[in-house]
Structures are given as C-alpha cells and as structure tokens.
Amino acid sequence: MGLFGGIGGTTTAMSKGASDTGISDLTVGISISGMEAYIQQLKADLLDTSIEKINDTSNMLNAINSGWQGASRDRFIEDFNAAREAIANDLRAEYNDLAARLQELQDNYFRQDDELYEKL
C-alpha cells in the first residue's frame, strides 16, 4: 500500500534530515503522517462530499416522475445518470492527480534534503 493509502502505489521513507514531528509542531522536515492526514481530509471534504451530493437525486427524480411520462423521461434519466457518473469519474481522476502531485512534492523534498546531507 502506498503512502496515501494506495494512492500512487509507492512508499516513501523519510529523508535523513527530516523527522516525523506532525504538522502542529513541525519545525524541521516534513511530516509523513501530516501529509497522509491532509490527503485523506481532502478526499473526505472534496471528493466524497461532492460525489455524495451528485448522487443525491431523490428530489429531482420525484419531481420528474410526478410530471413526466414515457420514453423521453426514461431517456432523460439515462442521460442524466451517465452525466453524473462522468462527473464523478472526472472528480476521482482530479483527486488522484492531486494526490500524486503531493506525493511528488514530498519525494522531491526528501531528495533535496538528502542531497544537502550528502554535501556535508
């Protein structure tokens, strides 16, 4: 499992100079656990909440079903459901890209930190 619970598929060790102090008292280095928590909070706040709202269609479907009948209604609902799924998939892809970019930034930080120690 990766650093972010499977996102990116790689595990990164801390650099030689960094210590996992936690974001609240971070003084030197980067916090792996803080980054993990940040990514998971982003997922919960942005991705999960957005998809939950996209999937909450009961009021709309009740209104459509009460005033619209036939094949055109069925076609609208099919197209609407396909559009909802496409939006949810796009949001997931954007989240995965963001998580991968944050992983890349963390890896770059560790690499730069290690290079500083190698020069000493």
C-alpha positions as YAML, in Angstrom:
chain: A
units: angstrom
residues:
- id: 1
  name: MET
  ca: [0.00, 0.00, 0.00]
- id: 2
  name: GLY
  ca: [1.28, 3.47, -0.83]
- id: 3
  name: LEU
  ca: [1.95, 6.40, 1.40]
- id: 4
  name: PHE
  ca: [-1.56, 7.78, 0.89]
- id: 5
  name: GLY
  ca: [-3.48, 4.56, 1.43]
- id: 6
  name: GLY
  ca: [-2.80, 3.20, -2.02]
- id: 7
  name: ILE
  ca: [-2.57, 6.44, -3.99]
- id: 8
  name: GLY
  ca: [0.43, 6.44, -6.26]
- id: 9
  name: GLY
  ca: [1.46, 2.92, -5.32]
- id: 10
  name: THR
  ca: [4.82, 3.86, -3.76]
- id: 11
  name: THR
  ca: [6.03, 4.19, -0.22]
- id: 12
  name: THR
  ca: [8.49, 6.91, 0.62]
- id: 13
  name: ALA
  ca: [10.83, 6.79, 3.57]
- id: 14
  name: MET
  ca: [11.70, 9.98, 5.37]
- id: 15
  name: SER
  ca: [14.90, 11.69, 4.42]
- id: 16
  name: LYS
  ca: [17.93, 11.60, 6.69]
- id: 17
  name: GLY
  ca: [17.34, 15.13, 7.97]
- id: 18
  name: ALA
  ca: [13.58, 15.05, 8.39]
- id: 19
  name: SER
  ca: [11.76, 13.87, 11.43]
- id: 20
  name: ASP
  ca: [8.10, 12.97, 11.54]
- id: 21
  name: THR
  ca: [7.06, 15.56, 14.09]
- id: 22
  name: GLY
  ca: [3.47, 16.16, 12.97]
- id: 23
  name: ILE
  ca: [2.16, 19.28, 11.31]
- id: 24
  name: SER
  ca: [1.12, 21.08, 14.50]
- id: 25
  name: ASP
  ca: [4.65, 21.16, 15.94]
- id: 26
  name: LEU
  ca: [6.64, 20.84, 12.72]
- id: 27
  name: THR
  ca: [9.94, 22.66, 12.96]
- id: 28
  name: VAL
  ca: [12.28, 20.79, 10.60]
- id: 29
  name: GLY
  ca: [11.48, 18.47, 7.73]
- id: 30
  name: ILE
  ca: [8.14, 17.18, 6.55]
- id: 31
  name: SER
  ca: [5.55, 15.12, 8.34]
- id: 32
  name: ILE
  ca: [4.54, 11.94, 6.52]
- id: 33
  name: SER
  ca: [1.61, 11.39, 8.87]
- id: 34
  name: GLY
  ca: [0.59, 15.03, 8.48]
- id: 35
  name: MET
  ca: [0.66, 14.72, 4.69]
- id: 36
  name: GLU
  ca: [-1.35, 11.48, 4.84]
- id: 37
  name: ALA
  ca: [-3.94, 13.14, 7.08]
- id: 38
  name: TYR
  ca: [-4.08, 16.16, 4.77]
- id: 39
  name: ILE
  ca: [-4.69, 13.97, 1.70]
- id: 40
  name: GLN
  ca: [-7.37, 11.94, 3.48]
- id: 41
  name: GLN
  ca: [-9.10, 15.11, 4.69]
- id: 42
  name: LEU
  ca: [-9.07, 16.50, 1.15]
- id: 43
  name: LYS
  ca: [-10.63, 13.27, -0.07]
- id: 44
  name: ALA
  ca: [-13.35, 13.40, 2.57]
- id: 45
  name: ASP
  ca: [-14.07, 17.12, 2.21]
- id: 46
  name: LEU
  ca: [-13.86, 17.48, -1.54]
- id: 47
  name: LEU
  ca: [-14.24, 14.17, -3.33]
- id: 48
  name: ASP
  ca: [-16.55, 12.16, -1.09]
- id: 49
  name: THR
  ca: [-18.82, 15.10, -0.24]
- id: 50
  name: SER
  ca: [-19.10, 16.21, -3.87]
- id: 51
  name: ILE
  ca: [-19.90, 12.71, -5.13]
- id: 52
  name: GLU
  ca: [-22.44, 12.27, -2.35]
- id: 53
  name: LYS
  ca: [-24.20, 15.48, -3.43]
- id: 54
  name: ILE
  ca: [-24.06, 14.46, -7.11]
- id: 55
  name: ASN
  ca: [-25.67, 11.13, -6.24]
- id: 56
  name: ASP
  ca: [-28.45, 12.67, -4.13]
- id: 57
  name: THR
  ca: [-31.11, 12.74, -6.86]
- id: 58
  name: SER
  ca: [-34.23, 11.64, -4.98]
- id: 59
  name: ASN
  ca: [-35.95, 15.07, -5.00]
- id: 60
  name: MET
  ca: [-35.23, 15.60, -8.68]
- id: 61
  name: LEU
  ca: [-36.39, 12.12, -9.64]
- id: 62
  name: ASN
  ca: [-39.58, 12.53, -7.62]
- id: 63
  name: ALA
  ca: [-40.34, 15.78, -9.43]
- id: 64
  name: ILE
  ca: [-39.60, 14.26, -12.85]
- id: 65
  name: ASN
  ca: [-41.63, 11.14, -12.18]
- id: 66
  name: SER
  ca: [-44.63, 13.13, -10.96]
- id: 67
  name: GLY
  ca: [-44.87, 15.27, -14.09]
- id: 68
  name: TRP
  ca: [-43.19, 13.43, -16.94]
- id: 69
  name: GLN
  ca: [-44.01, 10.08, -18.51]
- id: 70
  name: GLY
  ca: [-42.83, 7.97, -21.38]
- id: 71
  name: ALA
  ca: [-39.69, 7.31, -23.36]
- id: 72
  name: SER
  ca: [-38.41, 10.90, -23.25]
- id: 73
  name: ARG
  ca: [-38.44, 10.82, -19.44]
- id: 74
  name: ASP
  ca: [-36.61, 7.48, -19.45]
- id: 75
  name: ARG
  ca: [-34.04, 8.80, -21.93]
- id: 76
  name: PHE
  ca: [-33.50, 11.95, -19.82]
- id: 77
  name: ILE
  ca: [-32.91, 9.88, -16.67]
- id: 78
  name: GLU
  ca: [-30.45, 7.60, -18.51]
- id: 79
  name: ASP
  ca: [-28.54, 10.58, -19.91]
- id: 80
  name: PHE
  ca: [-28.60, 12.33, -16.54]
- id: 81
  name: ASN
  ca: [-27.23, 9.25, -14.77]
- id: 82
  name: ALA
  ca: [-24.49, 8.89, -17.38]
- id: 83
  name: ALA
  ca: [-23.54, 12.56, -16.93]
- id: 84
  name: ARG
  ca: [-23.47, 12.19, -13.13]
- id: 85
  name: GLU
  ca: [-21.17, 9.17, -13.42]
- id: 86
  name: ALA
  ca: [-18.88, 11.00, -15.85]
- id: 87
  name: ILE
  ca: [-18.60, 13.95, -13.45]
- id: 88
  name: ALA
  ca: [-17.85, 11.62, -10.51]
- id: 89
  name: ASN
  ca: [-15.17, 9.84, -12.56]
- id: 90
  name: ASP
  ca: [-13.62, 13.17, -13.54]
- id: 91
  name: LEU
  ca: [-13.55, 14.24, -9.88]
- id: 92
  name: ARG
  ca: [-11.86, 10.96, -8.91]
- id: 93
  name: ALA
  ca: [-9.25, 11.45, -11.63]
- id: 94
  name: GLU
  ca: [-8.57, 15.02, -10.47]
- id: 95
  name: TYR
  ca: [-8.20, 13.85, -6.89]
- id: 96
  name: ASN
  ca: [-5.79, 11.08, -7.93]
- id: 97
  name: ASP
  ca: [-3.75, 13.63, -9.92]
- id: 98
  name: LEU
  ca: [-3.61, 15.95, -6.90]
- id: 99
  name: ALA
  ca: [-2.59, 13.14, -4.56]
- id: 100
  name: ALA
  ca: [0.13, 12.04, -7.00]
- id: 101
  name: ARG
  ca: [1.39, 15.63, -7.28]
- id: 102
  name: LEU
  ca: [1.56, 15.97, -3.50]
- id: 103
  name: GLN
  ca: [3.44, 12.67, -3.35]
- id: 104
  name: GLU
  ca: [5.84, 14.01, -5.97]
- id: 105
  name: LEU
  ca: [6.40, 17.21, -3.99]
- id: 106
  name: GLN
  ca: [7.09, 15.22, -0.84]
- id: 107
  name: ASP
  ca: [9.51, 12.94, -2.69]
- id: 108
  name: ASN
  ca: [11.30, 16.00, -4.12]
- id: 109
  name: TYR
  ca: [11.59, 17.49, -0.66]
- id: 110
  name: PHE
  ca: [13.15, 14.29, 0.67]
- id: 111
  name: ARG
  ca: [15.53, 14.08, -2.30]
- id: 112
  name: GLN
  ca: [16.66, 17.69, -1.81]
- id: 113
  name: ASP
  ca: [17.05, 17.13, 1.91]
- id: 114
  name: ASP
  ca: [19.17, 14.02, 1.31]
- id: 115
  name: GLU
  ca: [21.33, 15.89, -1.21]
- id: 116
  name: LEU
  ca: [22.05, 18.56, 1.41]
- id: 117
  name: TYR
  ca: [23.28, 15.92, 3.86]
- id: 118
  name: GLU
  ca: [25.40, 14.26, 1.21]
- id: 119
  name: LYS
  ca: [27.23, 17.57, 0.66]
- id: 120
  name: LEU
  ca: [28.12, 17.86, 4.34]
...
